[in-house]
Amino acid sequence: MTFGIDDLPVRDELRGKSPYGAPQLDVPVRLNTNENPYPLPEALVERIAERVREAARDLNRYPDRDAVELRTQLARYLTNTSGHPLDVSNVWAANGSNEVIQQLLQTFGGPGRTAIGFEPSYSMHGLIARGTGTGWISGPRHEDFTIDVPAAEQAIAEHRPDVVFVTTPNNPTGNAVPAETVLALYEAAQAAKPSMVVVDEAYIEFSHGASLLPLLDGRPNLVVSRTMSKAFGAAGLRLGYLAAHPAVVDAVQLVRLPYHLSAVTQATALAALEHTDTLLKYVEQLKTERDRLVAELRAIGYEVTESDANFVQFGRFADSHATWRKILDRGVLVRDNGVPGWLRVTAGTPEENDAFLDAVREVKKEQNT
Ligand SMILES: Cc1ncc(COP(=O)(O)O)c(C=O)c1O
C-alpha cells in the first residue's frame, strides 16, 4: 500500500473527495471547457509583450496591491457595455473568477455558515464552498432547467443561507436567468437573513439579453462576478473580477492575500482591455456559431436547452457517458457534466463545429439503427 491522502491528517470534509478535473486530452477537436477557440490577435500579443516588458523592469518591487489602474479600466468596460455607471470603488479583481468566488466565500461564508446554488450549475461554487469550510445546499430547478422560484424561495427561507449563487447564463445548461428571478431570490435572501447574492455572469457577453449590473443600484448585498476567460479569450491569463457596492470591495480585502494579482497579470489584462472592441467581434462570431449549433442539433433530432452562452447542452441519451465516449472516438472532446441524459459542447471555430456535427450525426445514425 502506498502512502496516500487518507494517511495524512487532512480535514474530514476533504476525505474521499476528487479535485475539479475536466479531462485535458490530446484530441483534434477540444470543445469541453467553454474556452474561446480564437487565439489573441497578433497586435494584442505585441501589446502584451510591450506592457509586460515595462512591468518586468519593476519586478523587484511588489505590484500595485489594489490594482487601481486595472480596476479603473474594468469599471470603464462594464459601464460602457451595460450603461450602468461604475467606478474603481465598485470593482475588485483576482486570479480568475474562481478566486473572486473564493474570496467572497472566505468573507461571507466559512465554518458555521452555508451557501446555496440551484443545480445543475457551475460545480466550483459547491467545491469552493467546501474548500472554505462553508456548508453547501443544493437548491431545486424545474425539469427544463429554469429555476423553480417558489421552491427556491422556500429553500432560502428554510435554510437561511449566508450566500446565494445564481449563474446566468447558467453552466452547464446554457439558459439565462430573468432579472425578476434574481430580484425574487434577493428579496427572499434579505428576508431570511440577510445574505449575499452572487450573480455569476461568466458568460454574459454571449447572451441575447442584457447584464444584470443595473440591479446593483440600491442593493448592497448583491455582487456580479465576471471573467476575462471567456469573451476576452484569455483563460490562460487568470483574471476575474466583481462589481458591487464599495463596501463589498472593502470587505473582500480583509481576506485577499497581499499582492495577490501579479504585475505581469495586471499588465497583460490592461493590454487586453485596450483591445476590447476587436475581442468582442469574436464574441459575435461565436454567438452565430452557437445559434448554428442549436439549429443543427435540433435538425439532427437532438433536444437542446436554450443557450445564451458559448456552449450548448444537448440530449437526451439513455447513457450520456457512453455517447460522450462515442463522440470522443471520432476525435471530438465534449463535456459530460454528470447531468443524466445530457452532454455539453462548447462553440468552437466553424471547422471545429462542423467536425462535431459530423460526429454526432454519425452517432445518432448508429443509435437509431
Ligand atoms: C459559471 C462560471 N463561473 C466562473 C468560471 C471560472 O472562470 P475563471 O476562473 O476562469 O474566471 C467558470 C469557468 O468555466 C464558469 O463556468
Ligand as a Chemical Component Dictionary entry (heavy atoms), coordinates in Angstrom:
data_LIG
# 
_chem_comp.id                   LIG 
_chem_comp.type                 NON-POLYMER 
_chem_comp.pdbx_formal_charge   0 
_chem_comp.three_letter_code    LIG 
# 
loop_
_chem_comp_atom.comp_id 
_chem_comp_atom.atom_id 
_chem_comp_atom.alt_atom_id 
_chem_comp_atom.type_symbol 
_chem_comp_atom.charge 
_chem_comp_atom.model_Cartn_x 
_chem_comp_atom.model_Cartn_y 
_chem_comp_atom.model_Cartn_z 
_chem_comp_atom.pdbx_ordinal 
LIG C1 C1 C 0 -20.130 29.896 -14.425 1  
LIG C2 C2 C 0 -18.656 30.014 -14.292 2  
LIG N1 N1 N 0 -18.159 30.858 -13.393 3  
LIG C3 C3 C 0 -16.826 31.008 -13.235 4  
LIG C4 C4 C 0 -15.931 30.279 -14.001 5  
LIG C5 C5 C 0 -14.481 30.420 -13.703 6  
LIG O1 O1 O 0 -13.830 31.172 -14.598 7  
LIG P1 P1 P 0 -12.375 31.737 -14.353 8  
LIG O2 O2 O 0 -11.881 31.278 -13.011 9  
LIG O3 O3 O 0 -11.572 31.196 -15.482 10 
LIG O4 O4 O 0 -12.541 33.218 -14.396 11 
LIG C6 C6 C 0 -16.408 29.390 -14.967 12 
LIG C7 C7 C 0 -15.456 28.622 -15.785 13 
LIG O5 O5 O 0 -15.763 27.773 -16.554 14 
LIG C8 C8 C 0 -17.800 29.249 -15.102 15 
LIG O6 O6 O 0 -18.315 28.375 -15.971 16 
# 
loop_
_chem_comp_bond.comp_id 
_chem_comp_bond.atom_id_1 
_chem_comp_bond.atom_id_2 
_chem_comp_bond.value_order 
_chem_comp_bond.pdbx_ordinal 
LIG C1 C2 SING 1  
LIG C2 N1 SING 2  
LIG C2 C8 DOUB 3  
LIG N1 C3 DOUB 4  
LIG C3 C4 SING 5  
LIG C4 C5 SING 6  
LIG C4 C6 DOUB 7  
LIG C5 O1 SING 8  
LIG O1 P1 SING 9  
LIG P1 O2 DOUB 10 
LIG P1 O3 SING 11 
LIG P1 O4 SING 12 
LIG C6 C7 SING 13 
LIG C6 C8 SING 14 
LIG C7 O5 DOUB 15 
LIG C8 O6 SING 16 
# 
